[in-house]
Amino acid sequence: MKRTVPNLDYQATFSARETVETDMGGTEDAWVPQFTEWAAVKHLRGGESVMQARLASRNPVIITIRNSARARRITSEWQAELRDRTGIRKVYAIKEDPRPTEANGYLEMLAEG
């Protein structure tokens, strides 16, 4: 069986929600970038749940990145900011913990923009 290599053509910055100090001495929750990785994005089509998401102005996608120790730290509470090669940027909420692909050298996760 021939394994296909995903086309990693999006730059993805993964961020976790953390409590940070403000200039005034207080604290607030903020998205703190953890790392940047090249990613592939597959837009989901069809299916009743996908159509419902689109009607609610949500865009479900599968994000695929290379498997690494830092990539395995991603949880469903993170977000990904994707930037394509033309500079267009979109933020997605990660909806599930990453899971290995059949190729095993990659992880994929469901996200919604």
N, C-alpha and C positions, 0 to 999 in steps of 0.2 A: 504494500500500500504506500503510495506516495504522500508524504506529509507536506502540506503547503506552509510556507513561511508567511506570516502576516506582513502587510505593507505598513511599516511603522512610520507614518507620515505626519503625525500630530505630535507636538511637544506638549506633554502633560505635566503640570505642576500639581502634586498631591499635597493637600493641607489638612491638618488636624485642628480641631477646636481646642484652644487652651486658654487658661486664665492668665492675662498679662497685666502688668502694672501700667497705670496711666500717668501722664505728666503731673496730674494733681495729687498723686499719692494713693489713689484708689486702685481698684482692679476692675477688669471687664473681660468678657469672653471675646476672643478674636480668632480668625482663621490664621494659623501660623504655617507657612510653607515648610514641608519636610524634605522633599527632594523633587527633582525633575527627571523625567524619563521619556523616551520616544514611545509612542503608542499607536495602535491601530484602532479605528472606530468603525463599528458596524451598526448602521441604523436598522432597527427592527421594523419589520413590515407585517401586516396582517394580524390575525388573532384578535379576539374580542377585547382582551385587556390592553393591547397596544392601541386599538382604536379608541377605547375609553380614555387612555392617557392623552392621546392627541386632541380629543375633544376638550380636555381640561388644560390644554396648552402645555403639556409635558411632552418631552421627546425622549423615549427610552432608547438606549444604545448599549452595546457591549463594548467595553474598553479592554484591549489586550495589550499587555506589556511583558517584557522579559522577566522570567522568574529570578528573583534575587532575595537576599535576606531583608533588604529594606522594603521590597515590594510586598513581602509576606507580612509586614507590619500594618498594611492598609486594613481598615475595618469599614463596616457599613456606616460609621459615623463620620467618615472623612468626606472631602470633596476633591474634585479634579477640575483644574482650569485647563482647557484644551485650546491650543493655538495651532492653526494650520500653517502651511508654508507661506500663505499670503498675508498672515498676521491676524486673520479673523479669530476672535477669542470668544469662548463660551464656557460657562461654569456648569458642572454637573454634580449632583449629589450622588455619592456612591450608595447603592441600595443593598448590596450584599458583599460579604467577605470574598476576596479573590479565590478562585478555584483553578487548579492546574488544567491545562488543555491536553488533548491527546498527544500533542508533540512533547509535552512535559517540560519544555524549555520556556514556556510562556504561562502567564496567569491571565484569566479573564474575569471581568466583573460587570454586573448590571449597574447602570447609572441612569439618572434622569436629569434632563436639562430643563 
